[in-house]
C-alpha cells in the first residue's frame, strides 16, 4: 500500500467543523469595513521579490530567512507574499489610486512565511488588513485604531484583548535613536542572546521586542524612543491619545513596542491577548509615511493594520459561538425521489435564506430521521408513497411538541415561509 500524501508542514486544512467560524468572522469584517467606508481590494499572492526587499528591508528576518522565493520560467525572482501592505501600496501606485486621492482600502487572504509552525503561527496564514492613504493628521490614526477596536468588539473579543500604542517618530528621529540604542546595547552586549547579537547591526530596534525573559531588565532599562521624539511626533502622539480617550478606547503606552518591518514611522499599535501563549498579538499596525515614495510613487502619508485570522479563530473557539443548524430536512423514498428533488429545488430557489438538506441514498425512514435529528433541523418534510398519491407532503416538527401536519405540495413554500420568519 502506498503512503498517502500529507499536507505541507505549517499549511493546514480548514475543516467544515471550523469554517462556520471563519464565515462568521468574514461576515463581521465585511460589515465593519463597509460601515467605515473602506473599499475591498483583491491582491495577487505572487509579487516580484524586489517589492519585499525594498519595502520590508533586506536585513529583516522575513527577507533573510522566511520568504518563499523562486525563479520562474523567465528566470525572474518571485515571492509568495509574506504580508499585505507592500502589495497594496504597489497596487495603489500602479493603478493610480493614490494620485490626488485619499483611498481607504481593505483586503483579506493568505500570506506565506517559512517559520517554525506553532499554535497561532503557520507557514500559510490568513490576515485581513486595512490601509488609509493621503492623510497625515492623527485623526486618521484614531479612525484606523477605532476600526480595529470595533471589529474585535463585534466579534465578542473586547474583554480578551488590550490595546498597546507607541510612537517611533519620524525617519530622522528614529535614525538618531537607533544610534543611541546601538551604543547602549553594545555596552551591554554580554547580556544579549545570539539572535539579538545578530540584530544589533541589522535591526537593533527589534531587540526591544524580544520575549527572552533573561533580557527583560536590559530592555526595560534601554533608552526610550518616547524620550527623544521630535516635537512633530510628540504633538501627533499626544493628539492621538486625546482622540482615543474621547472615543472611549482604552490603551496603554508601551515604549518598547516596535514593528518588525523597516517602513513604520510615528504611530504603532498592537492588540494583544494573554490567552494564546507566546502568540499574543492578534492585530498590529501603524503609520508608514515614506513607503509610497520608497516604491517609486509620490510622497504619500499612510497607515494601516493587519489582523491574524487564525488567532482570532482560536479565541472564538473558546467562546460560545454555536454552529448553525439546518432548517429543513427532507426525507423521501426511492419512488418519490423525482418529486422530492423537484420540490426541494423549488423551495431552495424561492427561499434561499433557508438551509434545506435533501436526504441522499435509499436508506430507511428510521435512518433518515436519525440524520434529520442530528442536523438540528426545525422541521422534517416527509414524502412517501401515500403523499405521492395524494399530492401532499407531511411535516413533522423536530424541536417542539406539535402534531404532524399534511400540506398540499403546491402550498409547501407558503407554509415554510410562515414557519420561518425572514432572518
N, C-alpha and C positions, 0 to 999 in steps of 0.2 A: 504494500500500500504506500503510495507516495505521500510525503509530508505535505500538509496543506500550507498555503502561503499566508503568512500573517501580515498585519499592518506594519508599516514602518514605525519604529520606536518613537514615541512622542507625537505621533499623528493619529489621533483617536477617532473612533466611530462615535457618532452621537445617535444613540438608540431611541426607538419610539418611546420608551419609558421616561426619557428626558426631553424629547423635542417639544412636548406641550409647554414646558417651562421656557424653552427658547422662544416659542411663538408668543408667549405672554410678554417676555422681555422685549422682543422686537416690536410688538404692538405698542407697548408703553413708550419706547424710544421714538417711534414714528409720530405718535400723537404729541409728545412733548416738543420735539423738534418743530413740528408743524405749528404748534401754539406760539413758539418764539419767532416764527417767520424764517426758519432755516430751511434751505432747499437741498435735496439729496443730489449728490454727485457719485457716479459709479466709476471706479478707477481700475486700471489693469493690474493684475497680480505681478506681472513681469515688467521691470523697468531696466534701463541701461544702468550698469553698475556704477558709472561715474556719477549718477544722480545722488546715490547714497554716500559715496566717498566725499563728494563736495559738500553735502549738507550735514551728514552725521559726523564726519570727521574721520580721517584715516587712522587716528590714534585712539579710537574708541574700541571697546570690546566687541561691539556689534560688527564693525567693519573688519577688525583684525581676526576675529575667531568665530563669529556666529552667522554670517550671511551664507545663504545658499547661492553660490555663484558658478556659472558655467559658460563655456563658449558655444554659440550656436553654429549653424552650418556656414554662416558668413564670417565666422571667426570673430564675432562681436561678443563682448562680455556682457552677459545679462544676469540679473539677480532677482530672485523671488523677494518681494517687498518685505522688509523687516519691520516697517512702521508706515503709517499713512500720510503723515504731514508732508513729507518731501514730494510724494506723488501728487498730492492735492495742490501744492504750490506750483509744481511743474505744469499741471493741467490748467491752472489759472492763468499762468503766463502764456502758454501755448495757444489757448483758446480765447485770449483777450478778455477774460473775466475780471481782471484786476484794473483795467485801464479806465481811469476816471469813475470807478465804481467802488462800492463797499459791500461785496457779496458776503453772505453768511451761509456756509455750506456744512453738510454733514454726510458721513459715509459709514459703511459697515461691511465687514468681510474678514477673510483670513489673512494673517501675516505669518512669516516664517523666520525662525531663528534656531540655529544649531546650539541648543543648550542642554544641560542635564535635565531630563524630564523629572518633574516632581508635582505634587499636588498644587493645582492652580497655575502651573507653568509648563507649557507644552511646546513642541517644536513647530507645530501648526496651531496657532491660537487666533481667536477671534476678538476683534475690537470694533467698537463704534467710536467715531471721532467727530468733532465739530471744530470748524475753523472760521474765524471772522477776520476780514481784511479791510485795510484802509482807514482804520480809526486808531488814533494814538492816545486818546484820553482814557482815564481809568474807569469811566462808566461802562465801557465795553468789557473790561476785565471783570467787573462786578456782574455784568449780564452773563458772561460765559460761565462764571462760577455758579451763579444762580441757576443757570440751565442744568448744570451737573447736579446741583442740590435737589432740584425738583424731580429730575429723573430718579435719583435714589429714593426720594420721598415717595414718589408714585409706585415704586417697586416695593415699598414697605421696609426699606433698609435704613431709614433715618436714624434710628437708635443704635444701629450697628456700626456706624462709620463716624469718623472725626475728620474735620477739615483742617489741614495744616497749610500755612502760607509763608512765603518769604520773598525777598527781592534780591536779584542778582545784579542789579544796577545796569548801567549802560556798558557797552563793549569796552569803553575806555577805563571805567572804574573797575570793571571786572578784571581787565588785564593787570591793573596796578595791584589789585587784591591778590591775584594769582601769584605774583612775585613775593608778596608778604607771606602768603601761605606756604609757598615752597621753602622760604627761608626758615619758617617755624618748624616745618616737618623735617627738613634736612637736619636741623639741630637735634631733633628727637628721632632720628632715623632708626635707632636701635629698637624702638617700640613699634615699628611698622611691621606688618606681616608681609609675606612675599608679594602678594597681589598689590598691596599699597606701595611697595617699593618700586614696582613696575610702573604704577600710575604716577609716581612722583614727578617724572619728567614728561609724561604724555598727557595726563588728565588729572591733575592733583585735586581738583575740587571734588571729584568722585570719591576721594578718600573719606570725605566728611560723611558720606552715605554708607560707610562700612558698617556691617552688623556684627563684626568681630567684638565680643564682649571685652577682650583684653585691651582693645584700643579706645574704649569709650571715654576714659578720663582724658586721654590725649586729644580726642576730637572735641570734647566739651570745653577744653581749655584753649583750643585753637582760636586765632583771630577771627572775628565775625564780620561777614560781609556787611551786615547792617551798620556796623560801627564806622565803616569807611565809604558809605554810599555818597554819591554826588547829590547835590541839592535837588536836581530834577527828579531823580529816582526816589529820594525821600518824600518829596511832595506827592508824587504819584502813588507811593505805597501808603502814605497816610490817608490820602483821599479814598483809596480803595477800601481801607479798613472802615472808614466812615460810612461808605455806601453799604458794605456788608452788614455792619451793625444796624443801620437804619432798616435794612431788609429783614432783619431777624435771623441772619445766617451766622451761627456760632462758628468761631475759628480759634485756633491757637497759632502763635507765631513760632515757627521752628527755624532758628538761624542756621541750622545745619542742613536744611532742605536744599538739595541741588537737583539738577537734571542730568541724566546720563548722556544727553546729546549736546553738541557744542553750540547749537544755534540759539539757545534761550537767553533772553535778557529781561531785566526788570522782574515782573510778577512771575512767580512759580507757585504751584499749589498741588496738593495731593489729598485725596480722600483715602483714609486708611482704616483698617479694622484689626481687631485683636483676635478674631475668630478663625483666621486661616493660617496661623503659624507664621512662618517666615515670609510667605507671600501675602503680606498685609496690605499692599497698595491695590485698590480697586479702580482708581481713576487718577490720572496725573496729567498736568498740562502747564501752560504758561505762555509768556509773550516771546515772540521771535521776530523783532522788527527788522533785522538785517538779512533774513533768509531769502526773500524775493530777489533782492539785489544780488545776493551771492549766487543765485541761479540764472542771472542774466536779465532779470526784469528791472523795472524802475523801483526805487526805494518805496517800500510799502509796509506800514506797520501792520502787525498781525498777531493773533494769539489763538490758542485752541486747547483741546484736551483729547486724550484717548482713554477709553474705559474698557477694561478687560472683561469680556463677557463670561469666560469660564469661571472667573472669581465671583462674578455676580450670581451665576447659576449655583455655585457651591453654597453661597449664602442663602439663596432662595430654597435650596433643597432642605435646609434646616427649618424652614418656615412651614406654615400650614397650607401652602398653595395646593389646591386639590386638582387632581387630574380630571378633565371634563368627561362626563359620561355621554353615551349615546342618548338620543332622544326616542327613537323608534326602532324596534327590532321586528323584522318581517319574517314570519315562519310560513313555510309552504311545503306542499307535497310535490313529488316529481311531475305528476299530471297537471298540477296547477302552475307550474313554473313559468310558462309563457305569459299567462295573465299576471302573475306576480311581478315579472320583470317589466311588463307594460305599466302596471300601476306604480311600481317603485320609481320608474323613470319619470312619470307624470308628477309624482309627489316631489321628487328631487328638483325637477325643473321649476315647479311653482313655489316651493318652499325651500330655497337654497340655504336659509339660515339654520335649518334643522339637520341633524345627523341621523340618517336612516341606514341601518345595516340590514341588507337582504341576506338571509342565510343561503350559503352555497353548499352544494353537495346534496345527497339524498338521505341524510340521516333522519332518525325518528323524531317525532314531536317532543318526546321526553328529552332527548339530547339537545334539540333546538331550544327548548325552554331553559335548560341549564345555561346555554350560551347567552340567551336573552337576559337572564338574571345577572350573569357575570358582566354584561356590557353596561349595566347601570341604567338601561333604558327605562323611561317612564311608562311607556305602553308597548304592548306587543300586538302586531297585526297578524291575524291567522287566516290563511287561505288554503282550504282543503276541498275535498270533493263536494261536500254539502254547500259550501259557499259558492263554488263554481256553478253549481246547478241553479242557485237562487240569485245569482248576480250580487251577492253580498260579500262582506268581509267582516270577520269577528275582531273585536277589540278587547284585549284583556289589560287591566291596569296592574302594573307590576309593583308600584310603590305606594299604593293606597288600597284601602278596603272598599272597593266599589264593584258592583256587579258587571260581569262581562256583557258587552253590547254587540248588536249586529247592525251594521251600517250598509246601506246601498253603496256599491262600488263607485257610482257616479258622485256620491256625496263625501267621499273619504277626505278629499283635500279641505273642504269646508269644515268637516268635523275636526281634523287635526289642527286647523287654524284656531279653533275655539279652545282646544286643549292646551295649545302652546301659544301664549300671548307673544307677539313680536318682541325680540330682545332689543 
